[in-house]
Amino acid sequence: MQVIFGPEHFNPHLTGKPGSYEWWYFDFIDSKNEYSAVVIFLTGNPFSPEYNIAVNKSVSDSTSKKPNPLDFSALSVNIYLKQRVVYRTLFEFKKESFSVTDNEDFTKIVIDNSNIILDKKTGIYNIDVNYNSGKFGEKLRAEMTFKPLINLGDQLKIDEGKSKYMHYWMPSSPVCDADIKIVSYKRDRRKKIELTGLGYADHNWGYEPMFKGIEDWYWGRVISNDYCLIYYYVAYDKTSSEKFSTIFLFEKNKLVYSNFDFPFEIRNSRNYWLLKYGGTVMGNSGELNFKCSSDELIDNGPFYVRSLAEFDVEFKGKKIMQKEIGFSEYISPKRLKSTFLKNFVNLRIKRIS
């Protein structure tokens, strides 16, 4: 895993290689800590059992059909009210639904009728989620504006030359002013929400399957009025010497602490899928001490959990966050290729084309 920066990396990294994946992630918590949302645009959907099983089969059987990552483009929308899911959907599309426009003014990524537009002059993201599925009886229109308040690339320089790395993380905009307008229809019931608050945006991609060599994948972020903390911890299997133990702390719009070898400690819990996940993620470097507690899960699956977690953070002996609410996620990549779990995961995926 490698951290990487620069607006040029916002563009898709299209290789067509089976197992490659990519996603553009946006999350949001409103100013009252009531509503929150997560919207993800994906290609080579790494959470698709059909994709992962086909990738795994193509590796072991050279005669089997190699899957095209763009045939597993996807759109994920999740809306929460405190610890309760009020809307959730994951649509999957074939390659004909995916397109990119890139010029000197903007980059536009389209999946079906939904899109992300990055304004290259202002750095603002405009997200338009627009679908009307008669097949599944769902209709949703969401307009979102994410205005970055921090440019991490201006504050932290990393060697981005060619390397052995196969997985990349771009923390595009750790803190954003966000405006959200959502109108949803489900079973002829209309619901409208207009919100303002703070958001987060990042971009992940990889040139090989997530399940290759990675055992555990932990990520979390929390934003208060004055501070933002992001952690990212990837544990590799025993045959690998690689590790990724990264944490960033911002005060206002300034990076005040970064560590690429942070001493994470994981206290595991289990869900009803017997998935062992980081119920508590913590660490103490001496200068920075934090604890992320996921007591309740808002997404709870056989390979993946998400929580609106409580963060306690101490920096240079000063308590700067106490029970501050943020997002925390865990992925077990090895489970992504399980044929046994395939049908359970597929219950959530709605194939449109």
Number of C-alpha atoms within 10 A of each C-alpha: 18 16 17 20 21 13 13 9 13 18 16 18 14 15 12 16 17 23 27 25 29 25 22 22 18 23 22 29 27 18 13 11 14 11 21 26 20 19 22 18 24 26 28 29 25 27 23 20 22 19 24 27 17 18 25 18 17 17 13 9 11 9 9 12 12 19 21 21 25 26 20 26 27 29 25 17 18 18 20 18 15 15 16 14 15 12 13 14 15 17 19 23 21 19 17 12 19 21 14 14 11 12 8 8 10 16 21 19 21 18 24 23 12 19 20 20 20 22 15 15 9 11 18 19 24 19 21 19 23 17 17 14 12 8 9 12 11 16 18 18 16 20 16 22 20 26 21 22 19 18 19 21 16 10 11 11 11 10 9 10 7 6 8 8 11 14 18 17 18 22 21 26 23 26 29 23 16 23 19 18 15 17 15 19 15 13 9 10 9 11 11 12 11 13 17 18 18 23 27 26 23 17 24 21 24 20 19 16 25 26 20 13 17 20 17 20 20 19 19 22 25 28 25 17 9 11 19 22 24 20 24 20 23 19 16 18 14 10 7 10 7 14 15 17 17 20 22 19 23 20 15 16 17 15 19 13 14 17 14 15 13 19 14 18 13 15 12 12 14 11 14 9 12 11 19 20 24 25 24 19 23 20 16 16 13 10 11 19 17 21 21 28 20 24 12 15 18 20 16 15 19 20 22 20 22 19 22 27 26 21 26 18 24 17 18 10 11 11 12 16 22 14 13 17 21 25 24 28 22 21 27 20 22 16 20 25 25 16 13 9 16 18 12 13 17 15 8 14 18 17 15 14 13
